[in-house]
């Protein structure tokens, strides 16, 4: 088994896909208001979904490994800092999805 995707909640999946694509450079594979998918280029997909009868979605989170905090994208408009520590910084988007930027040793990345 391998991790295939991180699922995140959105009320406007087109907007969320565009925001994350712009921020990280991920390719938008599918984009509708209720469901969008991005390809990260490393085999992982980021999926945004709205709540529906067939999809029970709650806010989610993804973790991005970085070697130092300078690797975090500078343009994080649309996100707010939630928590900081010496090992990580977490941000929330407008739907309360969380992005963790976690310090990971070079040999692990």
Secondary structure, 3 states (H helix, E strand, C coil): CCCCEEEEECCCHHHHHHHHHHHHCCEEEEECCCEEEEECCCCCEEEEECCCCCCCCCCCEEEEEECCHHHCCCCCCCCEEEEECCCEEEEECCCCCEEEEEECCCCCC
